[in-house]
Amino acid sequence: MKFTDSRLFQIALGFLVPIVLLGGWQYASVTGYVAPNLLPPLNRIYDTFTDLLASGELAEHLRITIYRVFSGFVAGLAVALVLGILNGYFRFFRYLFDPLLQALRNIPSMAWVPLFILWLGIYETSKITLIAIGVFFPVYLNLLTGIMSVDRKLIEVGWVHGYKGFRLIWHFYLPATLPSLVVGMRSGLSMGWMFVVAAEIMGASKGLGFLMTDGQTTGRPAIIMTSLILFAIFGKLTDMAMVWLGSKLLYWHDLVDRTPKGNI
């Protein structure tokens, strides 16, 4: 196996662009090409991070944000699975519900905020509901598309061998739609991290979104950049976890990426 095909090389290559960007960032800040009040140097961001960590404030902000994202993800995923399966397998439900869902999908996230504050108050229920909406639509759309895109010849093979009802769904539909579902879950999780910022504007006193907004209000760009970097890091970590889960669910799936390089 070539060194360029090794996992270590691939990981190192993934760090190359971020390191170059961080180096350019630090150079632009310390040399005065960019004003420090607009783009603070990395050492100031590091000091801000360590101060927040030492005080225990950062751990509390991270804990509540991760809780909100996880809760919203689970709720949005559960509803998306139910409606996606119903609308995918049964035309009646698809004709009944899908037009409304496709219309609601185009409403911007911030447009839900005043309505949820009015209906659910400023506490956790409204925040988790908003995140769940962000998670719901990517999962639902990918699952619905995956079910409707299953090869009819595959289903006919199941019919020929006597598979009907739930057995047909379990042995034929479900494996065929799993790749689409995994993609939807990854997209939904990333939307959960995006929507949590909007959710934490709704009267929150804790969370990375609140921390970022507080940095803007008080004119502390280092706080804003620290929050953004943490969003990027934890979003990437959860996405990696989802990729790992997808690889376990789709261990049987024959992918081009797993093809020996000499065969391409």
N, C-alpha and C positions, 0 to 999 in steps of 0.2 A: 504494500500500500504506500502510495506517495505521501510525503509529509503534508502536502497541500490538501490531502483528503482526510487528514486526522482531525479529530474533534477539537484538540487543543489549538490547532491553527485556525479553525473556524471561529472559535471563541475569541482568540486574539485579534482576528480580523474585524470582528464586530466591535471591538473597543477602539479601533484605529480612528474612525471618524469622530466619535465623541472626544477622544484625547486631543485631536487636532483642533476641534472647535473650542475646547476648554483652554487650550494654550493660546489661541487667538484672542479669546475673551480676556484672559489675564493680561496679555500684552497690551491690548487696546485700553484696558482700564488703568494700568500702572503708568503707561506712557502719555496718558491724557488725550488719546484720540477720541475717547468717549468719556463724558463727564461721570464721575463716580456716583453722583446722585441719580443718574439714569441707569448705569450698569456698574454696580459695585464690584470691586476685585474679589477673586475667589477666596483670598485669605480673610476678608471681612465676612463673607458668607460662612466660611468655616467657623469663625469666632462666634457668629450669631447662632449657628447650629449647636456648637458645644455649650453655649450659655443656656439655650433652651433645653438642651438635654440634661445639663447639670441641675437645673432648677426643677426638673420633673414636668415642666409645662409641655414639652414636646411629646412625651409619652402619652399624656392625657389627650392631646389633640389627635395624635395618631390612632389611639385606641377608639375614640368615638367615630372618627372618619371610617376606619376599617369596619367597625360594627355596622355603620349605616350602609356602606357599600355592600357588605355581605348580606345583610338583611334584605336590602332592596333587590339584590341579585337573586336570592332564593325566591322571593315573592314574585318577581317578574318572570323568572324561569318557570315557576309552577303554572302560572296563568297562561304563559305562552305555549307550554306543552299541551295543556288542555284544549285551548282554542285552536292551536295549530293542528293537532290530531283530528279534532272534530271537523274543522273546515277543510282539511286535506283529504280525509277519507270519505266524507259525506257531502255531496254536492248541495243538498238542501241547506245545511249549516253554512256552507261557503257563500251561497247566494244571499243568505239572510244576514250574516255578520261581516263578511269581508269588505264590502263597500264602505261601511261605517269605519272599520278599523283602518283602512287605507286612507280615509280622510283625516282621521285623528292623528295618524302617523306624521302628517305634515305640520302639525302645530308646534311652534318653537318651544323649547323647554321653559324659557322664562315666562312664556304666556300662561303656563299652568300655575305659577307661583302665587299671584293674588287670589286665584280661585281656591287653591288648597289652603291658604291661610284663612280664607273666609269659611271654608267647610270644615277643616280639620284642626285649625289653630296653628300655633307656631312650634308645637312640640314635635316629638320624634315621628309620630304617625304621618304627618304631612311630608316630612323629609324623606322617609322611607318610601312613601307612596310615589313621590316624584322620581326617585331613583329607580323604582320598580317599573315605571312607565318607560324610562330610558332603556332599561334592559329588555323589556317586553318586545318591542317592535323588531329589533334585529333577529332575536331568537324566533319569533313567530314567523317572520317573512322567510327566513332561511329554511325553517322546518316545513312550512307550507310549500315552498318551491321544491324542496327535496322530495316530499311525498308525491307531488303532482308530476315530478320528472322521472319517477321510477319507470324503468323500461317495461312496457306491456308484455314483451316476450318473457321476461323474468316471472311476471305474475302468472302468465299462461302455463309456464312450467310447474308452478305451484298447484294450479288447478288440475293439471294432468295427473299429478301425484297425490291428489286428494286433499290438498291443503285448502281450508276454508275458514272464514271468520277470524277468530283470534289467532289460530295457528298460522294462518296465512300472513297476518300482520307481524307476528313475532319472528317467523323464520324467513320472510322475504321482504316485507315493507321496511321493518325496523333496521336490518343491516344495510339496506340500500339508502336509507335516509340519514344514517348516523353521520357520515361525513358532512352533510349540510348542517345537521344539528350542532356539531362541534364548531364549525365556522360561526354559526349564529351565537353560540355561547361565548366564543372569544370576542365577537363584536359587541354582544350585550354587556360583557364585563367591562370592556373599554368605555362604553357609553355610561355605565354605572359610575366610573371614575369621573367622567365629564359632568354628569348630572349632579354629583355630590357637591360640586362647587355652587351650582344654583340652589341646591337644597340648603346649604349652610349659610346662604344669604338670608334665609327665612327666619330671622330672629335667633340665630344660633349664637351661643357664647363660647363654643368649643368646636374644634375641628380644623383641618388644614385649610379649608375654604374660608372659615372665619379668620384664621391667622393671616391669610393672604389679604383679605379685605381690610383687616386691622392695619396691616403694613401699608396699604394704600392710603388709608384714612390718616394715619399718623406720619406719613412721608418717610417710611423706612424701606427703601428698595431691597435691602439685604433680607428682610423678612419675606418679602414677596418672592424673591428668587429662591430662597430656602424652601418655601412652600412648593414652588413649581418643580424644583429638583426632586423633592420628596414625592410629589405626585408622579413624576416620571419613573422614579425608582420602584415605588410600590406598584404602580400600574404594570411595569415590566415584569416584576416578580410574580404577580398574580397571573399575568398572561403566560409566563413560562410554566406555571403550575397547570394552567388550562391546556397548554400544548402537551405536557406530560400526560395528563388525564386522557386527552384525545388519542395519544399514541397507544395507551393501554386499551382503550375502547376499540381502536381501529388496527389492532395488531395484525389482523388478517388482511388488511387492505394493501393491495399491491400498488406502490407509489413509484414514480420516476425517481424521486430523491433517494430511494433505497436500491436503485439499480446500480450494479458495479460500473464504475466510470469507464472501464475499458469496453463496455458494451454500447456506449453511446458515441 
